[in-house]
Amino acid sequence: MNNKQLADFLDGFTCAEADYPFGPEALVYKVKGKMFAILAEREGREYVTVKVVPEDGEVLTAQFSDITPGYHTNKRHWVTIYYPGDVEDGLVEDLCERSYQLVVSKLPKAQRALLA
C-alpha cells in the first residue's frame, strides 16, 4: 500500500472530494465538506489518518504498532495508520470505508439520502 494506491481507492467513494486545505503535504478527502481521510508522509513513511469510533481506536492502537492515535487530529476520534507495516492493505481500506460511513452517518438526512 502507498498513498497513490490509497488515493485511487478513495477516489471511488460516492461524492468524495480531494484537496489540499493544509498545504501541499496533506491530501484531504471529504464527503459533503466533512473530512474522512488525510493522506501524507512523515519521517519517510506514508500514512493515512481516518475517523473511528473511540472504542475501535483504542483496540486498534493496542493491537497494531503501526496504528497510533491520530496525528494532528483529535486523538480520541481519529487514528493514523503507517504503511508499509503490520497492517494489511485490506484492513487499511476497510478502515477508510468505515471512516467514510461514520462521517456520512452524521450528515443531515437530506444529504445522506443523496448519497444512498
DRENBA-866230 format. One record per atom (N, C-alpha, C): x, y, z; chain; residue number from 0. Coordinates in nm, 2 decimals. Layout:
BEGIN
{r {X; Y; Z}; 'A'; NUM}
...
END
This chain:
BEGIN
{r {0.09; -0.12; 0.00}; 'A'; 0}
{r {0.00; 0.00; 0.00}; 'A'; 0}
{r {0.09; 0.12; 0.00}; 'A'; 0}
{r {0.05; 0.22; -0.08}; 'A'; 1}
{r {0.11; 0.35; -0.07}; 'A'; 1}
{r {0.00; 0.46; -0.09}; 'A'; 1}
{r {0.04; 0.59; -0.08}; 'A'; 2}
{r {-0.06; 0.69; -0.08}; 'A'; 2}
{r {-0.13; 0.70; -0.22}; 'A'; 2}
{r {-0.05; 0.68; -0.33}; 'A'; 3}
{r {-0.11; 0.68; -0.46}; 'A'; 3}
{r {-0.22; 0.57; -0.48}; 'A'; 3}
{r {-0.19; 0.45; -0.44}; 'A'; 4}
{r {-0.29; 0.34; -0.44}; 'A'; 4}
{r {-0.41; 0.37; -0.36}; 'A'; 4}
{r {-0.39; 0.42; -0.24}; 'A'; 5}
{r {-0.50; 0.45; -0.15}; 'A'; 5}
{r {-0.58; 0.57; -0.20}; 'A'; 5}
{r {-0.52; 0.67; -0.26}; 'A'; 6}
{r {-0.59; 0.78; -0.32}; 'A'; 6}
{r {-0.68; 0.73; -0.44}; 'A'; 6}
{r {-0.63; 0.64; -0.52}; 'A'; 7}
{r {-0.71; 0.58; -0.63}; 'A'; 7}
{r {-0.83; 0.51; -0.57}; 'A'; 7}
{r {-0.81; 0.44; -0.46}; 'A'; 8}
{r {-0.92; 0.37; -0.39}; 'A'; 8}
{r {-1.03; 0.47; -0.34}; 'A'; 8}
{r {-0.98; 0.58; -0.27}; 'A'; 9}
{r {-1.07; 0.67; -0.21}; 'A'; 9}
{r {-1.14; 0.76; -0.32}; 'A'; 9}
{r {-1.08; 0.77; -0.43}; 'A'; 10}
{r {-1.15; 0.85; -0.54}; 'A'; 10}
{r {-1.28; 0.78; -0.59}; 'A'; 10}
{r {-1.29; 0.65; -0.56}; 'A'; 11}
{r {-1.41; 0.57; -0.60}; 'A'; 11}
{r {-1.53; 0.59; -0.50}; 'A'; 11}
{r {-1.51; 0.66; -0.39}; 'A'; 12}
{r {-1.62; 0.68; -0.29}; 'A'; 12}
{r {-1.72; 0.78; -0.35}; 'A'; 12}
{r {-1.85; 0.76; -0.33}; 'A'; 13}
{r {-1.95; 0.85; -0.37}; 'A'; 13}
{r {-1.93; 0.99; -0.32}; 'A'; 13}
{r {-1.93; 1.09; -0.40}; 'A'; 14}
{r {-1.91; 1.23; -0.36}; 'A'; 14}
{r {-1.78; 1.26; -0.29}; 'A'; 14}
{r {-1.69; 1.18; -0.29}; 'A'; 15}
{r {-1.56; 1.21; -0.23}; 'A'; 15}
{r {-1.49; 1.31; -0.30}; 'A'; 15}
{r {-1.43; 1.41; -0.23}; 'A'; 16}
{r {-1.36; 1.52; -0.29}; 'A'; 16}
{r {-1.22; 1.53; -0.22}; 'A'; 16}
{r {-1.12; 1.55; -0.30}; 'A'; 17}
{r {-0.98; 1.56; -0.25}; 'A'; 17}
{r {-0.93; 1.70; -0.28}; 'A'; 17}
{r {-0.86; 1.75; -0.17}; 'A'; 18}
{r {-0.79; 1.88; -0.19}; 'A'; 18}
{r {-0.68; 1.89; -0.09}; 'A'; 18}
{r {-0.62; 2.01; -0.09}; 'A'; 19}
{r {-0.50; 2.03; 0.00}; 'A'; 19}
{r {-0.53; 2.16; 0.08}; 'A'; 19}
{r {-0.62; 2.15; 0.18}; 'A'; 20}
{r {-0.65; 2.27; 0.26}; 'A'; 20}
{r {-0.54; 2.31; 0.36}; 'A'; 20}
{r {-0.45; 2.21; 0.39}; 'A'; 21}
{r {-0.35; 2.24; 0.49}; 'A'; 21}
{r {-0.21; 2.26; 0.42}; 'A'; 21}
{r {-0.21; 2.27; 0.29}; 'A'; 22}
{r {-0.08; 2.28; 0.22}; 'A'; 22}
{r {-0.06; 2.16; 0.13}; 'A'; 22}
{r {0.05; 2.16; 0.06}; 'A'; 23}
{r {0.08; 2.06; -0.04}; 'A'; 23}
{r {0.12; 1.92; 0.02}; 'A'; 23}
{r {0.14; 1.92; 0.15}; 'A'; 24}
{r {0.19; 1.79; 0.21}; 'A'; 24}
{r {0.08; 1.69; 0.25}; 'A'; 24}
{r {-0.04; 1.74; 0.27}; 'A'; 25}
{r {-0.15; 1.66; 0.31}; 'A'; 25}
{r {-0.27; 1.66; 0.22}; 'A'; 25}
{r {-0.30; 1.54; 0.16}; 'A'; 26}
{r {-0.42; 1.53; 0.07}; 'A'; 26}
{r {-0.53; 1.49; 0.16}; 'A'; 26}
{r {-0.64; 1.58; 0.16}; 'A'; 27}
{r {-0.75; 1.56; 0.25}; 'A'; 27}
{r {-0.87; 1.51; 0.17}; 'A'; 27}
{r {-0.94; 1.40; 0.21}; 'A'; 28}
{r {-1.06; 1.36; 0.14}; 'A'; 28}
{r {-1.18; 1.40; 0.23}; 'A'; 28}
{r {-1.28; 1.45; 0.16}; 'A'; 29}
{r {-1.40; 1.50; 0.23}; 'A'; 29}
{r {-1.52; 1.44; 0.16}; 'A'; 29}
{r {-1.63; 1.43; 0.23}; 'A'; 30}
{r {-1.76; 1.40; 0.17}; 'A'; 30}
{r {-1.86; 1.51; 0.23}; 'A'; 30}
{r {-1.92; 1.58; 0.13}; 'A'; 31}
{r {-2.01; 1.69; 0.17}; 'A'; 31}
{r {-1.94; 1.79; 0.26}; 'A'; 31}
{r {-1.81; 1.81; 0.24}; 'A'; 32}
{r {-1.74; 1.91; 0.32}; 'A'; 32}
{r {-1.68; 1.86; 0.45}; 'A'; 32}
{r {-1.70; 1.73; 0.48}; 'A'; 33}
{r {-1.66; 1.68; 0.61}; 'A'; 33}
{r {-1.54; 1.58; 0.59}; 'A'; 33}
{r {-1.43; 1.60; 0.66}; 'A'; 34}
{r {-1.31; 1.52; 0.64}; 'A'; 34}
{r {-1.34; 1.37; 0.68}; 'A'; 34}
{r {-1.28; 1.28; 0.60}; 'A'; 35}
{r {-1.29; 1.14; 0.65}; 'A'; 35}
{r {-1.15; 1.07; 0.63}; 'A'; 35}
{r {-1.05; 1.13; 0.56}; 'A'; 36}
{r {-0.92; 1.07; 0.54}; 'A'; 36}
{r {-0.82; 1.18; 0.51}; 'A'; 36}
{r {-0.70; 1.17; 0.57}; 'A'; 37}
{r {-0.59; 1.26; 0.54}; 'A'; 37}
{r {-0.47; 1.17; 0.50}; 'A'; 37}
{r {-0.42; 1.19; 0.38}; 'A'; 38}
{r {-0.30; 1.11; 0.33}; 'A'; 38}
{r {-0.18; 1.20; 0.33}; 'A'; 38}
{r {-0.07; 1.16; 0.39}; 'A'; 39}
{r {0.05; 1.24; 0.40}; 'A'; 39}
{r {0.17; 1.15; 0.42}; 'A'; 39}
{r {0.29; 1.21; 0.44}; 'A'; 40}
{r {0.41; 1.14; 0.47}; 'A'; 40}
{r {0.48; 1.21; 0.59}; 'A'; 40}
{r {0.54; 1.13; 0.67}; 'A'; 41}
{r {0.61; 1.18; 0.79}; 'A'; 41}
{r {0.73; 1.09; 0.82}; 'A'; 41}
{r {0.84; 1.16; 0.84}; 'A'; 42}
{r {0.97; 1.09; 0.86}; 'A'; 42}
{r {0.99; 0.97; 0.77}; 'A'; 42}
{r {0.96; 1.00; 0.64}; 'A'; 43}
{r {0.99; 0.90; 0.54}; 'A'; 43}
{r {0.88; 0.79; 0.52}; 'A'; 43}
{r {0.78; 0.79; 0.60}; 'A'; 44}
{r {0.67; 0.69; 0.59}; 'A'; 44}
{r {0.54; 0.75; 0.56}; 'A'; 44}
{r {0.47; 0.69; 0.46}; 'A'; 45}
{r {0.34; 0.73; 0.42}; 'A'; 45}
{r {0.24; 0.69; 0.53}; 'A'; 45}
{r {0.13; 0.76; 0.54}; 'A'; 46}
{r {0.02; 0.73; 0.63}; 'A'; 46}
{r {-0.11; 0.78; 0.59}; 'A'; 46}
{r {-0.21; 0.73; 0.65}; 'A'; 47}
{r {-0.35; 0.78; 0.64}; 'A'; 47}
{r {-0.41; 0.80; 0.78}; 'A'; 47}
{r {-0.47; 0.91; 0.80}; 'A'; 48}
{r {-0.54; 0.93; 0.92}; 'A'; 48}
{r {-0.69; 0.93; 0.90}; 'A'; 48}
{r {-0.76; 0.84; 0.97}; 'A'; 49}
{r {-0.91; 0.82; 0.95}; 'A'; 49}
{r {-0.99; 0.84; 1.08}; 'A'; 49}
{r {-1.11; 0.86; 1.06}; 'A'; 50}
{r {-1.21; 0.88; 1.18}; 'A'; 50}
{r {-1.25; 0.74; 1.22}; 'A'; 50}
{r {-1.26; 0.72; 1.36}; 'A'; 51}
{r {-1.30; 0.59; 1.42}; 'A'; 51}
{r {-1.39; 0.62; 1.53}; 'A'; 51}
{r {-1.47; 0.51; 1.57}; 'A'; 52}
{r {-1.54; 0.51; 1.69}; 'A'; 52}
{r {-1.43; 0.50; 1.80}; 'A'; 52}
{r {-1.44; 0.58; 1.91}; 'A'; 53}
{r {-1.33; 0.58; 2.01}; 'A'; 53}
{r {-1.29; 0.44; 2.06}; 'A'; 53}
{r {-1.39; 0.36; 2.08}; 'A'; 54}
{r {-1.36; 0.22; 2.13}; 'A'; 54}
{r {-1.28; 0.14; 2.03}; 'A'; 54}
{r {-1.31; 0.16; 1.90}; 'A'; 55}
{r {-1.24; 0.09; 1.80}; 'A'; 55}
{r {-1.09; 0.14; 1.79}; 'A'; 55}
{r {-1.08; 0.27; 1.81}; 'A'; 56}
{r {-0.94; 0.33; 1.81}; 'A'; 56}
{r {-0.86; 0.28; 1.92}; 'A'; 56}
{r {-0.91; 0.26; 2.04}; 'A'; 57}
{r {-0.84; 0.20; 2.15}; 'A'; 57}
{r {-0.79; 0.06; 2.12}; 'A'; 57}
{r {-0.88; -0.02; 2.06}; 'A'; 58}
{r {-0.84; -0.16; 2.03}; 'A'; 58}
{r {-0.74; -0.16; 1.92}; 'A'; 58}
{r {-0.75; -0.08; 1.81}; 'A'; 59}
{r {-0.66; -0.08; 1.70}; 'A'; 59}
{r {-0.52; -0.04; 1.75}; 'A'; 59}
{r {-0.51; 0.07; 1.83}; 'A'; 60}
{r {-0.38; 0.11; 1.87}; 'A'; 60}
{r {-0.31; 0.02; 1.96}; 'A'; 60}
{r {-0.39; -0.07; 2.03}; 'A'; 61}
{r {-0.34; -0.17; 2.12}; 'A'; 61}
{r {-0.29; -0.29; 2.04}; 'A'; 61}
{r {-0.35; -0.32; 1.93}; 'A'; 62}
{r {-0.32; -0.44; 1.85}; 'A'; 62}
{r {-0.21; -0.42; 1.75}; 'A'; 62}
{r {-0.20; -0.30; 1.70}; 'A'; 63}
{r {-0.10; -0.28; 1.59}; 'A'; 63}
{r {0.00; -0.17; 1.62}; 'A'; 63}
{r {0.13; -0.20; 1.60}; 'A'; 64}
{r {0.23; -0.10; 1.63}; 'A'; 64}
{r {0.23; 0.02; 1.53}; 'A'; 64}
{r {0.17; -0.01; 1.41}; 'A'; 65}
{r {0.17; 0.09; 1.30}; 'A'; 65}
{r {0.03; 0.17; 1.30}; 'A'; 65}
{r {-0.05; 0.15; 1.40}; 'A'; 66}
{r {-0.17; 0.24; 1.42}; 'A'; 66}
{r {-0.15; 0.31; 1.55}; 'A'; 66}
{r {-0.16; 0.45; 1.54}; 'A'; 67}
{r {-0.14; 0.53; 1.65}; 'A'; 67}
{r {-0.25; 0.63; 1.66}; 'A'; 67}
{r {-0.27; 0.69; 1.78}; 'A'; 68}
{r {-0.37; 0.80; 1.79}; 'A'; 68}
{r {-0.35; 0.90; 1.68}; 'A'; 68}
{r {-0.45; 0.96; 1.63}; 'A'; 69}
{r {-0.45; 1.05; 1.52}; 'A'; 69}
{r {-0.34; 1.16; 1.52}; 'A'; 69}
{r {-0.26; 1.17; 1.42}; 'A'; 70}
{r {-0.16; 1.27; 1.41}; 'A'; 70}
{r {-0.22; 1.40; 1.37}; 'A'; 70}
{r {-0.20; 1.50; 1.46}; 'A'; 71}
{r {-0.26; 1.64; 1.44}; 'A'; 71}
{r {-0.41; 1.64; 1.43}; 'A'; 71}
{r {-0.48; 1.54; 1.49}; 'A'; 72}
{r {-0.62; 1.54; 1.50}; 'A'; 72}
{r {-0.66; 1.50; 1.64}; 'A'; 72}
{r {-0.79; 1.49; 1.66}; 'A'; 73}
{r {-0.85; 1.45; 1.79}; 'A'; 73}
{r {-0.81; 1.31; 1.82}; 'A'; 73}
{r {-0.72; 1.28; 1.91}; 'A'; 74}
{r {-0.66; 1.15; 1.94}; 'A'; 74}
{r {-0.77; 1.05; 1.98}; 'A'; 74}
{r {-0.88; 1.09; 2.02}; 'A'; 75}
{r {-0.99; 1.00; 2.06}; 'A'; 75}
{r {-1.07; 0.95; 1.95}; 'A'; 75}
{r {-1.09; 1.04; 1.84}; 'A'; 76}
{r {-1.18; 1.01; 1.73}; 'A'; 76}
{r {-1.11; 0.98; 1.60}; 'A'; 76}
{r {-0.98; 0.98; 1.60}; 'A'; 77}
{r {-0.90; 0.96; 1.48}; 'A'; 77}
{r {-0.78; 0.87; 1.51}; 'A'; 77}
{r {-0.74; 0.79; 1.41}; 'A'; 78}
{r {-0.62; 0.71; 1.42}; 'A'; 78}
{r {-0.54; 0.73; 1.29}; 'A'; 78}
{r {-0.41; 0.71; 1.31}; 'A'; 79}
{r {-0.31; 0.73; 1.20}; 'A'; 79}
{r {-0.26; 0.59; 1.17}; 'A'; 79}
{r {-0.26; 0.55; 1.04}; 'A'; 80}
{r {-0.21; 0.41; 1.00}; 'A'; 80}
{r {-0.09; 0.44; 0.91}; 'A'; 80}
{r {0.03; 0.39; 0.96}; 'A'; 81}
{r {0.15; 0.40; 0.88}; 'A'; 81}
{r {0.17; 0.27; 0.79}; 'A'; 81}
{r {0.22; 0.29; 0.67}; 'A'; 82}
{r {0.25; 0.18; 0.58}; 'A'; 82}
{r {0.37; 0.21; 0.50}; 'A'; 82}
{r {0.43; 0.10; 0.45}; 'A'; 83}
{r {0.40; -0.04; 0.48}; 'A'; 83}
{r {0.43; -0.07; 0.63}; 'A'; 83}
{r {0.37; -0.17; 0.68}; 'A'; 84}
{r {0.39; -0.21; 0.82}; 'A'; 84}
{r {0.31; -0.33; 0.86}; 'A'; 84}
{r {0.27; -0.34; 0.98}; 'A'; 85}
{r {0.20; -0.46; 1.03}; 'A'; 85}
{r {0.05; -0.45; 1.01}; 'A'; 85}
{r {0.00; -0.36; 0.93}; 'A'; 86}
{r {-0.14; -0.35; 0.90}; 'A'; 86}
{r {-0.16; -0.39; 0.75}; 'A'; 86}
{r {-0.24; -0.49; 0.73}; 'A'; 87}
{r {-0.27; -0.54; 0.59}; 'A'; 87}
{r {-0.34; -0.44; 0.51}; 'A'; 87}
{r {-0.32; -0.44; 0.38}; 'A'; 88}
{r {-0.38; -0.34; 0.29}; 'A'; 88}
{r {-0.53; -0.35; 0.30}; 'A'; 88}
{r {-0.59; -0.47; 0.31}; 'A'; 89}
{r {-0.73; -0.48; 0.32}; 'A'; 89}
{r {-0.79; -0.41; 0.44}; 'A'; 89}
{r {-0.72; -0.42; 0.55}; 'A'; 90}
{r {-0.76; -0.35; 0.68}; 'A'; 90}
{r {-0.76; -0.20; 0.66}; 'A'; 90}
{r {-0.65; -0.15; 0.59}; 'A'; 91}
{r {-0.64; -0.01; 0.57}; 'A'; 91}
{r {-0.76; 0.04; 0.49}; 'A'; 91}
{r {-0.79; -0.03; 0.38}; 'A'; 92}
{r {-0.91; 0.00; 0.30}; 'A'; 92}
{r {-1.04; 0.00; 0.38}; 'A'; 92}
{r {-1.05; -0.11; 0.46}; 'A'; 93}
{r {-1.17; -0.12; 0.54}; 'A'; 93}
{r {-1.19; -0.01; 0.64}; 'A'; 93}
{r {-1.08; 0.04; 0.70}; 'A'; 94}
{r {-1.09; 0.15; 0.80}; 'A'; 94}
{r {-1.12; 0.28; 0.73}; 'A'; 94}
{r {-1.07; 0.29; 0.60}; 'A'; 95}
{r {-1.11; 0.41; 0.52}; 'A'; 95}
{r {-1.26; 0.41; 0.49}; 'A'; 95}
{r {-1.31; 0.29; 0.46}; 'A'; 96}
{r {-1.46; 0.28; 0.43}; 'A'; 96}
{r {-1.54; 0.31; 0.56}; 'A'; 96}
{r {-1.49; 0.26; 0.67}; 'A'; 97}
{r {-1.56; 0.28; 0.80}; 'A'; 97}
{r {-1.56; 0.43; 0.83}; 'A'; 97}
{r {-1.45; 0.50; 0.81}; 'A'; 98}
{r {-1.44; 0.64; 0.83}; 'A'; 98}
{r {-1.54; 0.71; 0.75}; 'A'; 98}
{r {-1.54; 0.68; 0.62}; 'A'; 99}
{r {-1.64; 0.74; 0.53}; 'A'; 99}
{r {-1.78; 0.72; 0.58}; 'A'; 99}
{r {-1.82; 0.60; 0.61}; 'A'; 100}
{r {-1.95; 0.57; 0.66}; 'A'; 100}
{r {-1.98; 0.64; 0.79}; 'A'; 100}
{r {-1.89; 0.65; 0.88}; 'A'; 101}
{r {-1.91; 0.72; 1.00}; 'A'; 101}
{r {-1.94; 0.87; 0.98}; 'A'; 101}
{r {-1.87; 0.93; 0.89}; 'A'; 102}
{r {-1.89; 1.07; 0.85}; 'A'; 102}
{r {-2.03; 1.09; 0.79}; 'A'; 102}
{r {-2.06; 1.00; 0.69}; 'A'; 103}
{r {-2.18; 1.01; 0.62}; 'A'; 103}
{r {-2.30; 0.99; 0.72}; 'A'; 103}
{r {-2.28; 0.90; 0.82}; 'A'; 104}
{r {-2.39; 0.88; 0.92}; 'A'; 104}
{r {-2.42; 1.00; 1.00}; 'A'; 104}
{r {-2.33; 1.10; 1.01}; 'A'; 105}
{r {-2.35; 1.22; 1.09}; 'A'; 105}
{r {-2.40; 1.34; 1.00}; 'A'; 105}
{r {-2.42; 1.31; 0.87}; 'A'; 106}
{r {-2.47; 1.42; 0.78}; 'A'; 106}
{r {-2.62; 1.44; 0.80}; 'A'; 106}
{r {-2.67; 1.55; 0.77}; 'A'; 107}
{r {-2.82; 1.57; 0.77}; 'A'; 107}
{r {-2.89; 1.47; 0.68}; 'A'; 107}
{r {-3.01; 1.43; 0.72}; 'A'; 108}
{r {-3.08; 1.33; 0.65}; 'A'; 108}
{r {-3.09; 1.35; 0.50}; 'A'; 108}
{r {-3.11; 1.48; 0.46}; 'A'; 109}
{r {-3.13; 1.51; 0.31}; 'A'; 109}
{r {-3.00; 1.48; 0.24}; 'A'; 109}
{r {-2.88; 1.51; 0.30}; 'A'; 110}
{r {-2.75; 1.48; 0.24}; 'A'; 110}
{r {-2.73; 1.33; 0.23}; 'A'; 110}
{r {-2.76; 1.26; 0.34}; 'A'; 111}
{r {-2.75; 1.12; 0.34}; 'A'; 111}
{r {-2.83; 1.05; 0.23}; 'A'; 111}
{r {-2.95; 1.10; 0.21}; 'A'; 112}
{r {-3.03; 1.05; 0.10}; 'A'; 112}
{r {-2.97; 1.06; -0.04}; 'A'; 112}
{r {-2.90; 1.17; -0.06}; 'A'; 113}
{r {-2.84; 1.19; -0.19}; 'A'; 113}
{r {-2.72; 1.09; -0.21}; 'A'; 113}
{r {-2.66; 1.04; -0.10}; 'A'; 114}
{r {-2.55; 0.95; -0.11}; 'A'; 114}
{r {-2.59; 0.80; -0.12}; 'A'; 114}
{r {-2.72; 0.78; -0.10}; 'A'; 115}
{r {-2.77; 0.64; -0.10}; 'A'; 115}
{r {-2.78; 0.58; -0.24}; 'A'; 115}
END
